[in-house]
Amino acid sequence: MAREPIPAGPTVLLAGPTPDKGEPVPSWRPTALDLITAQWTGSEQLTFLTPESRGGVRAER
């Protein structure tokens, strides 16, 4: 999640449009995370990098 340490190992950056604080809509990232996790067959834990903050907190512009 944004502003958190990045662990070592395989990572996927979930780049793309981020919901705006002024026009809140559900994020597409949780669904993407579930779909990718279901396909992951690697031996190491997969880390997802996202520009969104934990708990749905949105930064001011």
DRENTORKOL-3810 file (N, C-alpha, C; in nm, 4 decimals):
REM DRENTORKOL-3810
@n.u->0.0852; n.v->-0.1174; n.w->0.0000; ca.u->0.0000; ca.v->0.0000; ca.w->0.0000; c.u->0.0898; c.v->0.1237; c.w->0.0000
@n.u->0.0355; n.v->0.2341; n.w->-0.0407; ca.u->0.1118; ca.v->0.3583; ca.w->-0.0487; c.u->0.1764; c.v->0.3915; c.w->0.0855
@n.u->0.2954; n.v->0.4435; n.w->0.0792; ca.u->0.3717; ca.v->0.4893; ca.w->0.1963; c.u->0.4052; c.v->0.3778; c.w->0.2943
@n.u->0.4134; n.v->0.2531; n.w->0.2481; ca.u->0.4539; ca.v->0.1401; ca.w->0.3319; c.u->0.5818; c.v->0.0796; c.w->0.2738
@n.u->0.6624; n.v->0.0129; n.w->0.3557; ca.u->0.7865; ca.v->-0.0482; ca.w->0.3055; c.u->0.7579; c.v->-0.1525; c.w->0.1965
@n.u->0.8521; n.v->-0.1655; n.w->0.1040; ca.u->0.8407; ca.v->-0.2643; ca.w->-0.0034; c.u->0.9274; c.v->-0.3845; c.w->0.0337
@n.u->0.8672; n.v->-0.5015; n.w->0.0547; ca.u->0.9464; ca.v->-0.6198; ca.w->0.0886; c.u->1.0195; c.v->-0.6747; c.w->-0.0337
@n.u->1.1200; n.v->-0.7556; n.w->-0.0079; ca.u->1.1941; ca.v->-0.8219; ca.w->-0.1156; c.u->1.1072; c.v->-0.9323; c.w->-0.1752
@n.u->1.1391; n.v->-0.9719; n.w->-0.2972; ca.u->1.0674; ca.v->-1.0817; ca.w->-0.3615; c.u->0.9870; c.v->-1.0336; c.w->-0.4793
@n.u->0.9121; n.v->-1.1250; n.w->-0.5410; ca.u->0.8341; ca.v->-1.0910; ca.w->-0.6592; c.u->0.7243; c.v->-0.9896; c.w->-0.6264
@n.u->0.7096; n.v->-0.8925; n.w->-0.7169; ca.u->0.6094; ca.v->-0.7881; ca.w->-0.6967; c.u->0.5306; c.v->-0.7622; c.w->-0.8245
@n.u->0.4104; n.v->-0.7121; n.w->-0.8062; ca.u->0.3251; ca.v->-0.6683; ca.w->-0.9170; c.u->0.2789; c.v->-0.5278; c.w->-0.8819
@n.u->0.3007; n.v->-0.4319; n.w->-0.9734; ca.u->0.2534; ca.v->-0.2960; ca.w->-0.9538; c.u->0.1146; c.v->-0.2836; c.w->-1.0147
@n.u->0.0180; n.v->-0.2513; n.w->-0.9313; ca.u->-0.1191; ca.v->-0.2340; ca.w->-0.9788; c.u->-0.1383; c.v->-0.0870; c.w->-1.0180
@n.u->-0.0738; n.v->-0.0486; n.w->-1.1281; ca.u->-0.0821; ca.v->0.0883; ca.w->-1.1788; c.u->-0.2120; c.v->0.1049; c.w->-1.2562
@n.u->-0.2554; n.v->0.2257; n.w->-1.2673; ca.u->-0.3777; ca.v->0.2541; ca.w->-1.3411; c.u->-0.4578; c.v->0.3599; c.w->-1.2700
@n.u->-0.5774; n.v->0.3878; n.w->-1.3169; ca.u->-0.6562; ca.v->0.4952; ca.w->-1.2564; c.u->-0.6891; c.v->0.4670; c.w->-1.1105
@n.u->-0.6733; n.v->0.5708; n.w->-1.0290; ca.u->-0.7047; ca.v->0.5618; ca.w->-0.8868; c.u->-0.8287; c.v->0.6460; c.w->-0.8598
@n.u->-0.9257; n.v->0.5918; n.w->-0.7880; ca.u->-1.0451; ca.v->0.6697; ca.w->-0.7576; c.u->-1.0082; c.v->0.8025; c.w->-0.6909
@n.u->-1.0754; n.v->0.9073; n.w->-0.7315; ca.u->-1.0502; ca.v->1.0421; ca.w->-0.6808; c.u->-1.1303; c.v->1.0643; c.w->-0.5535
@n.u->-1.0682; n.v->1.1344; n.w->-0.4578; ca.u->-1.1359; ca.v->1.1617; ca.w->-0.3311; c.u->-1.2623; c.v->1.2447; c.w->-0.3520
@n.u->-1.2612; n.v->1.3337; n.w->-0.4529; ca.u->-1.3757; ca.v->1.4186; ca.w->-0.4789; c.u->-1.4926; c.v->1.3458; c.w->-0.5432
@n.u->-1.4638; n.v->1.2350; n.w->-0.6107; ca.u->-1.5674; ca.v->1.1540; ca.w->-0.6751; c.u->-1.5454; c.v->1.0077; c.w->-0.6385
@n.u->-1.5747; n.v->0.9707; n.w->-0.5135; ca.u->-1.5448; ca.v->0.8354; ca.w->-0.4682; c.u->-1.6218; c.v->0.7270; c.w->-0.5443
@n.u->-1.5489; n.v->0.6311; n.w->-0.5917; ca.u->-1.6036; ca.v->0.5104; ca.w->-0.6540; c.u->-1.5233; c.v->0.3924; c.w->-0.6007
@n.u->-1.5768; n.v->0.2733; n.w->-0.6045; ca.u->-1.5000; ca.v->0.1577; ca.w->-0.5572; c.u->-1.3734; c.v->0.1373; c.w->-0.6408
@n.u->-1.2672; n.v->0.0974; n.w->-0.5746; ca.u->-1.1416; ca.v->0.0686; ca.w->-0.6435; c.u->-1.1521; c.v->-0.0635; c.w->-0.7192
@n.u->-1.0866; n.v->-0.0707; n.w->-0.8337; ca.u->-1.0803; ca.v->-0.1935; ca.w->-0.9125; c.u->-0.9701; c.v->-0.2858; c.w->-0.8607
@n.u->-0.8805; n.v->-0.2344; n.w->-0.7751; ca.u->-0.7622; ca.v->-0.3114; ca.w->-0.7346; c.u->-0.7920; c.v->-0.4363; c.w->-0.6506
@n.u->-0.8868; n.v->-0.4358; n.w->-0.5568; ca.u->-0.9126; ca.v->-0.5598; ca.w->-0.4820; c.u->-0.9518; c.v->-0.6766; c.w->-0.5729
@n.u->-1.0315; n.v->-0.6508; n.w->-0.6750; ca.u->-1.0691; ca.v->-0.7574; ca.w->-0.7684; c.u->-0.9474; c.v->-0.8057; c.w->-0.8458
@n.u->-0.8638; n.v->-0.7132; n.w->-0.8913; ca.u->-0.7418; ca.v->-0.7505; ca.w->-0.9632; c.u->-0.6501; c.v->-0.8345; c.w->-0.8743
@n.u->-0.6366; n.v->-0.7940; n.w->-0.7488; ca.u->-0.5538; ca.v->-0.8687; ca.w->-0.6541; c.u->-0.6052; c.v->-1.0119; c.w->-0.6392
@n.u->-0.7351; n.v->-1.0286; n.w->-0.6241; ca.u->-0.7939; ca.v->-1.1627; ca.w->-0.6101; c.u->-0.7696; c.v->-1.2477; c.w->-0.7351
@n.u->-0.7872; n.v->-1.1883; n.w->-0.8523; ca.u->-0.7688; ca.v->-1.2630; ca.w->-0.9777; c.u->-0.6235; c.v->-1.3063; c.w->-0.9970
@n.u->-0.5300; n.v->-1.2157; n.w->-0.9690; ca.u->-0.3878; ca.v->-1.2489; ca.w->-0.9853; c.u->-0.3450; c.v->-1.3513; c.w->-0.8809
@n.u->-0.3892; n.v->-1.3338; n.w->-0.7571; ca.u->-0.3547; ca.v->-1.4284; ca.w->-0.6499; c.u->-0.4010; c.v->-1.5697; c.w->-0.6847
@n.u->-0.5183; n.v->-1.5816; n.w->-0.7432; ca.u->-0.5718; ca.v->-1.7131; ca.w->-0.7805; c.u->-0.4860; c.v->-1.7811; c.w->-0.8868
@n.u->-0.4141; n.v->-1.7032; n.w->-0.9670; ca.u->-0.3303; ca.v->-1.7578; ca.w->-1.0738; c.u->-0.1853; c.v->-1.7797; c.w->-1.0316
@n.u->-0.1427; n.v->-1.7205; n.w->-0.9199; ca.u->-0.0021; ca.v->-1.7251; ca.w->-0.8777; c.u->0.0385; c.v->-1.8660; c.w->-0.8362
@n.u->0.1450; n.v->-1.9166; n.w->-0.8980; ca.u->0.1943; ca.v->-2.0506; ca.w->-0.8655; c.u->0.3392; c.v->-2.0476; c.w->-0.8192
@n.u->0.3928; n.v->-1.9292; n.w->-0.7978; ca.u->0.5321; ca.v->-1.9168; ca.w->-0.7547; c.u->0.5538; c.v->-1.9715; c.w->-0.6154
@n.u->0.6791; n.v->-2.0019; n.w->-0.5845; ca.u->0.7125; ca.v->-2.0572; ca.w->-0.4528; c.u->0.7267; c.v->-1.9486; c.w->-0.3464
@n.u->0.7495; n.v->-1.8237; n.w->-0.3895; ca.u->0.7623; ca.v->-1.7132; ca.w->-0.2957; c.u->0.6306; c.v->-1.6375; c.w->-0.2857
@n.u->0.6158; n.v->-1.5629; n.w->-0.1760; ca.u->0.4968; ca.v->-1.4796; ca.w->-0.1601; c.u->0.5014; c.v->-1.3665; c.w->-0.2621
@n.u->0.3896; n.v->-1.3391; n.w->-0.3249; ca.u->0.3778; ca.v->-1.2316; ca.w->-0.4218; c.u->0.3312; c.v->-1.1057; c.w->-0.3496
@n.u->0.4009; n.v->-0.9949; n.w->-0.3733; ca.u->0.3661; ca.v->-0.8667; ca.w->-0.3126; c.u->0.3033; c.v->-0.7772; c.w->-0.4179
@n.u->0.1941; n.v->-0.7113; n.w->-0.3816; ca.u->0.1283; ca.v->-0.6166; ca.w->-0.4705; c.u->0.1632; c.v->-0.4753; c.w->-0.4262
@n.u->0.2034; n.v->-0.3934; n.w->-0.5218; ca.u->0.2325; ca.v->-0.2529; ca.w->-0.4950; c.u->0.1172; c.v->-0.1709; c.w->-0.5521
@n.u->0.0635; n.v->-0.0831; n.w->-0.4702; ca.u->-0.0505; ca.v->-0.0022; ca.w->-0.5129; c.u->-0.0336; c.v->0.1411; c.w->-0.4646
@n.u->-0.0736; n.v->0.2387; n.w->-0.5448; ca.u->-0.0658; ca.v->0.3777; ca.w->-0.5006; c.u->-0.1774; c.v->0.4172; c.w->-0.4044
@n.u->-0.2684; n.v->0.3263; n.w->-0.3749; ca.u->-0.3760; ca.v->0.3558; ca.w->-0.2803; c.u->-0.3282; c.v->0.3297; c.w->-0.1381
@n.u->-0.3848; n.v->0.4034; n.w->-0.0426; ca.u->-0.3494; ca.v->0.3874; ca.w->0.0976; c.u->-0.4370; c.v->0.2815; c.w->0.1640
@n.u->-0.3830; n.v->0.2202; n.w->0.2669; ca.u->-0.4576; ca.v->0.1193; ca.w->0.3422; c.u->-0.5827; c.v->0.1821; c.w->0.4051
@n.u->-0.6894; n.v->0.1098; n.w->0.4067; ca.u->-0.8132; ca.v->0.1559; ca.w->0.4700; c.u->-0.8919; c.v->0.2561; c.w->0.3872
@n.u->-0.8548; n.v->0.2724; n.w->0.2603; ca.u->-0.9293; ca.v->0.3627; ca.w->0.1746; c.u->-0.9048; c.v->0.5094; c.w->0.2011
@n.u->-0.8032; n.v->0.5423; n.w->0.2816; ca.u->-0.7696; ca.v->0.6812; ca.w->0.3082; c.u->-0.7145; c.v->0.7419; c.w->0.1803
@n.u->-0.7656; n.v->0.8561; n.w->0.1405; ca.u->-0.7220; ca.v->0.9219; ca.w->0.0166; c.u->-0.6430; c.v->1.0467; c.w->0.0516
@n.u->-0.5314; n.v->1.0655; n.w->-0.0159; ca.u->-0.4496; ca.v->1.1842; ca.w->0.0047; c.u->-0.5163; c.v->1.3055; c.w->-0.0572
@n.u->-0.4900; n.v->1.4221; n.w->0.0011; ca.u->-0.5376; ca.v->1.5475; ca.w->-0.0587; c.u->-0.4513; c.v->1.5755; c.w->-0.1814
@n.u->-0.5059; n.v->1.6431; n.w->-0.2793; ca.u->-0.4283; ca.v->1.6796; ca.w->-0.3980; c.u->-0.3361; c.v->1.7936; c.w->-0.3659
END
